[in-house]
Amino acid sequence: MSNIYKLNKGDDSISVPISVLYQDAANKCCIKYYNNYSTKTFITFHGIRGDIHSKGFGLDFLLKSGYNVIACTNAIGSYYQSLSFEAFKEAVCPVVAEKQVFLYGSSLGGYCAIYYAGAVNGTVLAASPRNSAHPLLQNKEGAHSFNHSYHIKENELTSNNIYILSDPSNKRDVLFLEKIISVSYPNVYVYKFPHVGHANLLRHLQEHDKLGDLIRYVVNNKVDAINRLFEQPIKSSFYLLGNAKYHSVKLNEYLSLLSTMEDQMGVENVKRYKRLKNDVYINKELVNKQYALIKKQEQTINKLLYKEKCLKESTSWKVTKPLRIVGRVYRRLIRYLANVMRQIGVRTAR
């Protein structure tokens, strides 16, 4: 079965033939091939919030960039458990023969990109890779069936590079990386972005126009260029918000620790303790106020981004003035958030 997918590319439109490579009997997993007549193919996987009818992950960007796309989607709550390694290989290999192959996804999609990479010997770009249905992460209540191999190395492994974006402050992501991924692939490239959040890593890069560069460098196997891309910290709104929350939590922990120590202090330390406690309360109040302010600004930014998306979908690309206005306001808000966080850093460093 084949039909056409149309999308705008600047002032022009492009049409891409679609064919269904795989769909299981239970309608829990679907694989579609968007043939852009390129020598490079991206295989993408939706995360946990996608469903079988979702648009392919990163589809429009990748097609506009000139790549073929094989989009894998699954029913909500199925965790790709109906798609075996062998079934994936049988469905996909015929259309990627003699092509460069890249696997791409975030969260559950990032896990799948790594898990199935050996079937096509592809290069992987995975953000926050983990599968919450994996026995390592499952809670006793609400457990899911798990049909994949426990360790990825029980299947064929790719000989190409694996690039992972990770938030080291997310304990579940770190655990999965250390106990599952690194056991099979000990030499992966890991790029760490503290306090950005499990689901925000790609948006964190996109906000500063680095995601497109990253994908381009991955395609061209430019490891040094990727390292240079991340030499300087990226202070996106996601980082600023996560960092404020982190410091707020740490201050609360510090206060709790001081309270437990209060009874154990001698008379000579009482004055010093009271000054210290007072400083912590001042900083705690400041951080909480700024965190609430940043949260409010984040909501404003999300509204602006939604309006921008609506404008892109409902108007011609020639109507650029409203988009420029939204972009200017958005950039000003980001600069304001950066200034706010610098002030917090000065006050909390005392």
N, C-alpha and C positions, 0 to 999 in steps of 0.2 A: 504494500500500500504506500502511495506517495502523494504528497500535496506540496503546497508552496507556503513558505513563511516570508512575509514582507516586512521590511523595516526601513526607516529613514536613515540616510547617511549624509549629513549636511543638507544641501539643497536637493540631493538625489535620493532615490529609493532603490533598494536592492531586493531581489527575490532569490530565496534559497530553497532548493528542493528538500523535502523532509521524507524520510522513510523510517518505519518502525522496525527495529532490529530484534526486539524482544519484548514480550509481555506474558507474564505468567497466568495460569488458569484462574488463580484466585484474584487477579487484578490488583496485586499488591506492589508490583514493580514494572516499570516500563523504561525502555531504552530507545531513544529516537536519534536518528543521524541527520544532521544538517550539513549538506554537502556544499561547501563553498569553493570547491575545486582547488584546494590548497594542498601543499605538500606537508603541512603541519596540522595536527588534529588535537584538540583539547577534549578530554573526557571529563565531564563535570558531574558532581553529585550534590543533590539537595541535602540540606540539614534536616533536623528533626521536625521543624515547623512546616516543611514543604509537604505536598501530597502528590499523588500520582498524576494529577492534572496541572501541576505547577509548571510555569515557564522554566526552562533550563537555567541552572545556576550560572550567572554571569553571561547569559546567552547573547544579548544584544551587543555588549562591549566586544566580546570575542569575535562575533561575526563581522562587526564593523572594522575590526583589526585585521580581517582577512583570513581567519583560521576556520577550518572545519570544526564542528562541535558535535560530540556525542553526549547527549543529555540524559542522565540517569535520574529517575524520580521514583519515590516509593510512597506507599500509603502511610498516613500518620500512625505512629506507634509500631510500625513493622520493622524498623531499624535495618532494612535491607536483608533480613534473615531469609527471605524467600529467594534471594539471588545467590546461588552458590558460585564459588570461584570458577568451577568448570563451565557452568552455564554462561557466565559473563565472558569467559575466554572464547567460547564457541560462537557467541553472538557478535562480538566486537572484532576479533582478529581478522576476519575476511576484509573488512573495510579500512583497516589501518595498516595493512601490509605495505611495506616499503615507504612508510610515512614516519615522520617524527611525531612522537606521541607524548602528551603532557596530561597529567591527571590533576584535578583542581577541585577543592572544596573547603568548607569550613565546618568545624565541630564534627557532627556525624559524617558530613560530606568529606571532611579532611581525613577522618579515619578510613573511609571507603577508598579514597584516592591512594592511600598507602597500602591498604589491604589487597586491592586488585591490581596494583602496579606491576607485579611480577607476571601477570597474564599477558601484558603487552610490552613488557620491558620498557616502561615509560619513565619520564622525569616527573617528580611530584612537587606541587606547591600546596601545602596544607596549613590552614589556620586553626589553632586550638583543637587538634585532632583528638577525638575520643568517641567511644560508643558506650552510652550509658546502659545498654543491655548486656554489656560484657560482664561475666561473673566477677571480675575484679571490682567492679563499681556498683554492682547491684545490692540493694538493701534486702533484708529478709522479707519485707512486705512489698507487694507490688512487683515481684520479680518477673522478668520477661524470659521467654525461651531464647536460647542462643545456639544457632546452628553453624556459625562460622568456626574456624579453627581458633583455639585459645591463643596460640602464638602465631603471628603472621608468618614466621619462618617455616611453618608446617606446609605452606604452599610455595610455589616458585617465587623467587625474589627478583626485583629489578636490579640491574647493574648500573643504572643511571642515578643521578643525584636526587636527593630528597631534601626539600627546603621546608622547614617548619617555623611558623610564627607562633609564639607562645607567651602567655602572661604568667610569669613565675610566681605571682601571688595567688594564683588559682590552684589550690592543693589537689583537686581531682585531676586537673590537666597535667600537673607535674607527676602525679602518681602514675597515670596512664602512660605518659612519655617514658618514664624510667622503667616501669615493670613490663610494659608490652612492646612499645615501639622500639626502644633502644636495645632490647634483647635481640630483636631480629635485624635491626639496622643500627649498629653502634656508631656509625660514622656519618649520621645525618647532620645537615647544617641547621642549627637552631638559633633563631633570632628572638631575643627576649624584649618584651614591652610591658614593664611592671604597671599594675593598677589600671590597665586599659579595659579589662573585662573579657570574659570568655567569648562573648558574641560580637565584640566590637573591633576586633583586630583589623579586619579589612577596611571597615569604615574609618578607623583611625588613620590608616595610610591614605585612603581616598580623600579624606578631608584636606590633606596637604599635597594632593596630586602626586603621590608616590606609588600608588598601586599600579598604574599603567606602566611606569618605569620598571617596577619590580617584575611584572609579567614579561616585559620585553627582555630584561636581563636574564630571566630564567630560560626563556626560549633560546637565547643566544649563548647560554652557558657561561655567563660573565660573573663569576663568583666575586672577583675583586670589585666590580661595579656595584654589586649588591652590598658588599661590606661598606663601601664608601657611602652608599645611599642611607645607611643607618648609623653612620659615625656620630652624628649629632642627635640628641634627643628630639623626638617629635612631640610637641606640646599641643595635641589636639584637644577639643572639648571633652572627649572621652577620657583622655589622660588627666586633664585638670579636675574633672569631676571625681574620678576614681582616686586620685591622689588626695583630694580634700577629704573624701570619705575615709581613706586609710588613716590620715593623721587624726581625724576625729575619733576613730575607734582606738587608736593608740593612746590618745590622751585619756580616754575613759579607762583604759586598762591601767594607765599610770596612776590615775586618781584612786582606783581600787587598791592598787599596791600600796600607795601612801597611807590609805585608811587602815590597812592591816598592820602597817608598821607603827602607827601612832602610839599604841599602847606599850610598845617595846622600847620607845625612845626615852633617854634620860632627860633630866631637867635642862641640861646645857644645850640640848638639840631642839628644844621646843620652839624657840624663836626662829631658828633657821628653818625648821619644818613648816611653820606657819607662813613664812615668806614664800617658801617653795610651793606650798599648796595654793596660796593666793595667786602666784604666777600661773600655775596650771589652770586654775579656774578662769583667769582672764583669757589665756590662750584658747581654752576649750570653748568659751563663749564666742570668741572671734571666729574660730574655725567653723563652729556650728552655724553662725550667721552667714559666713561666706559660702558654706556648703549649700544652705537654703537658697542663697542668691544665685549661685551657679546652677542649681537645679531648675530654678525659675527661668534662667537664661537659656538653658538647654531645651526647655519646653518651647520657648519662643523660636529657637533655631529650628526645631523639628517642624513647627508650623510653617516657617519660611521655606524649608526644604520641600514640604508637602505642596505648598503653593507653586514652587518652582517646577515640581514634577507634573502638576496639573497643567501648567502653562506649556510645558514641553509636549504633553500628550494631546492637548486640545488646540494648539495654535501652530502656525507654520514656523519653521526654524528661522524664517526671515524676521519674525517679530522678536527682536533681541533686546529692545529697551527695557521691558519689564524684568527680564532675566538679569540684566546688568544691575538694575536697582536692587533686586533681591541679593545678588552676589555681593554688592558693596555693603549692604546692611549686615549680611552674614559675616563678612570679613571683619567688620568693626566689632561685632559681638565677640568673635574669637580673640581679637586683640585685647578687648576689655577683660575677658576671662583670664588671659595670660597675665595681665597686670594684677588682677585680684589674687592669683595664686602666688605671684612674686611677693605681694604684701604678706600673705599668710606665711610664706617661707621665712621672711625676715622676722616676723613676730614670734613664730614657734621655735625659731633657732636660739632664742635667748636662754 
